[in-house]
């Protein structure tokens, strides 16, 4: 797949993620926190079942050969969805996204540096460290007013 297309797809999916927390937070007012997260996952699971059945590729049974940590993506997703639906109304969507992005980039730098989860190790250089430091400043500045109100 063309790298430009992949970048474009990530930009669109990232933009859609900005809506996920507020949508789930709105649903929470009707059904509760964990129920909202569950409904979010059930809708996504239903869509993925349809795609898997339509494509007919791969084998779900092969997942039995996976390591335990390779099956944790859904758990991580459940944590993110639940925390984001709590965070969006409290710190706003921008605050929620910049905080999540800071966590993702910090973890990404560690994954790159140490080659965790079967990703080839890459050096962490000064520009990356500076970028991460600027992101920490961004988290503080964007969430400053939320912290002052607390």
C-alpha positions as CSV (number, residue, x, y, z in Angstrom):
1,X,0.0,0.0,0.0
2,X,1.3,3.5,-0.9
3,X,2.8,5.2,2.2
4,X,0.9,8.5,1.4
5,X,-2.4,6.6,1.4
6,X,-1.5,5.0,4.7
7,X,-0.7,8.5,6.2
8,X,-4.0,9.8,4.9
9,X,-5.9,6.9,6.3
10,X,-4.2,7.5,9.7
11,X,-5.1,11.2,9.6
12,X,-8.8,10.4,8.9
13,X,-8.9,7.7,11.6
14,X,-7.2,10.1,14.0
15,X,-9.8,12.7,13.2
16,X,-12.6,10.1,13.8
17,X,-11.0,9.3,17.2
18,X,-11.7,12.9,18.3
19,X,-15.4,12.0,18.1
20,X,-15.2,8.7,19.9
21,X,-14.9,10.0,23.4
22,X,-17.6,12.6,23.2
23,X,-20.0,10.2,21.4
24,X,-19.4,7.5,24.1
25,X,-19.7,10.2,26.8
26,X,-23.1,11.2,25.4
27,X,-24.2,7.6,25.4
28,X,-23.0,7.3,29.0
29,X,-25.8,9.7,30.1
30,X,-28.3,7.1,29.0
31,X,-26.7,3.7,29.9
32,X,-23.7,4.3,32.3
33,X,-19.9,4.3,31.9
34,X,-19.1,0.6,31.3
35,X,-22.3,0.0,29.4
36,X,-21.4,2.8,27.0
37,X,-17.9,1.3,26.5
38,X,-19.4,-2.2,26.0
39,X,-21.9,-0.9,23.4
40,X,-19.0,0.9,21.6
41,X,-17.1,-2.4,21.4
42,X,-20.2,-4.4,20.4
43,X,-20.9,-2.1,17.5
44,X,-17.3,-2.3,16.4
45,X,-17.2,-6.1,16.8
46,X,-20.4,-6.4,14.7
47,X,-18.8,-4.4,11.9
48,X,-15.6,-6.5,12.1
49,X,-17.6,-9.8,12.0
50,X,-19.2,-8.6,8.8
51,X,-15.9,-7.7,7.3
52,X,-14.3,-11.0,8.3
53,X,-17.2,-13.0,6.9
54,X,-17.3,-11.0,3.7
55,X,-13.5,-11.3,3.0
56,X,-13.1,-14.9,4.1
57,X,-9.3,-14.5,4.6
58,X,-7.2,-15.8,7.5
59,X,-8.2,-18.1,10.3
60,X,-9.4,-17.0,13.7
61,X,-8.3,-20.4,15.1
62,X,-4.7,-19.5,14.4
63,X,-5.0,-17.0,17.2
64,X,-4.5,-20.0,19.6
65,X,-0.8,-20.0,18.5
66,X,-0.4,-16.3,19.5
67,X,1.5,-15.3,22.6
68,X,-0.7,-13.9,25.5
69,X,0.5,-10.3,24.9
70,X,-0.5,-10.5,21.3
71,X,-4.1,-10.9,22.4
72,X,-4.1,-7.8,24.7
73,X,-5.1,-5.2,22.0
74,X,-8.7,-5.4,22.9
75,X,-8.0,-4.9,26.6
76,X,-6.0,-1.8,25.8
77,X,-8.8,-0.6,23.6
78,X,-11.3,-1.1,26.4
79,X,-9.2,0.9,28.8
80,X,-8.8,3.7,26.2
81,X,-12.5,3.8,25.3
82,X,-13.6,3.8,29.0
83,X,-11.1,6.5,30.1
84,X,-11.8,8.7,27.1
85,X,-15.5,8.7,27.7
86,X,-14.8,9.9,31.3
87,X,-12.1,12.4,30.2
88,X,-13.9,14.2,27.3
89,X,-16.5,15.9,29.5
90,X,-14.0,16.8,32.2
91,X,-11.0,18.1,30.3
92,X,-12.5,18.6,26.8
93,X,-11.8,16.8,23.6
94,X,-8.5,18.7,22.9
95,X,-7.2,18.0,26.4
96,X,-8.2,14.3,26.1
97,X,-6.5,13.9,22.7
98,X,-3.3,15.7,23.6
99,X,-2.9,13.7,26.9
100,X,-3.6,10.4,25.0
101,X,-1.2,11.4,22.3
102,X,1.5,12.2,24.9
103,X,1.1,8.8,26.3
104,X,1.1,7.1,22.9
105,X,4.3,9.0,21.8
106,X,6.1,8.3,25.1
107,X,5.2,4.6,24.9
108,X,6.1,4.6,21.2
109,X,9.5,6.0,21.9
110,X,10.1,3.3,24.4
111,X,8.9,0.6,22.0
112,X,11.2,2.0,19.3
113,X,14.2,2.3,21.6
114,X,14.0,-1.2,23.1
115,X,12.4,-3.1,20.3
116,X,9.4,-4.3,22.3
117,X,6.5,-6.2,20.9
118,X,8.4,-7.5,17.9
119,X,9.2,-4.0,16.5
120,X,12.8,-3.5,15.4
121,X,14.7,-1.3,17.8
122,X,15.5,2.3,16.6
123,X,17.6,4.9,18.4
124,X,15.9,7.7,20.2
125,X,17.8,10.8,19.2
126,X,17.7,14.4,20.5
127,X,15.0,15.7,18.1
128,X,12.6,12.9,19.3
129,X,13.4,13.7,23.0
130,X,12.8,17.4,22.3
131,X,9.5,16.6,20.5
132,X,8.4,14.6,23.5
133,X,9.3,17.4,25.9
134,X,7.3,19.9,23.8
135,X,4.4,17.5,23.9
136,X,4.5,17.4,27.7
137,X,4.5,21.2,27.7
138,X,1.4,21.0,25.3
139,X,-0.4,18.7,27.7
140,X,0.2,21.2,30.6
141,X,-0.8,24.3,28.6
142,X,-3.9,22.7,27.0
143,X,-5.2,21.3,30.3
144,X,-4.1,24.2,32.5
145,X,-7.6,25.7,32.8
146,X,-9.1,22.3,33.7
147,X,-6.6,21.9,36.4
148,X,-7.1,25.4,37.8
149,X,-10.9,24.7,38.1
150,X,-10.3,21.4,40.0
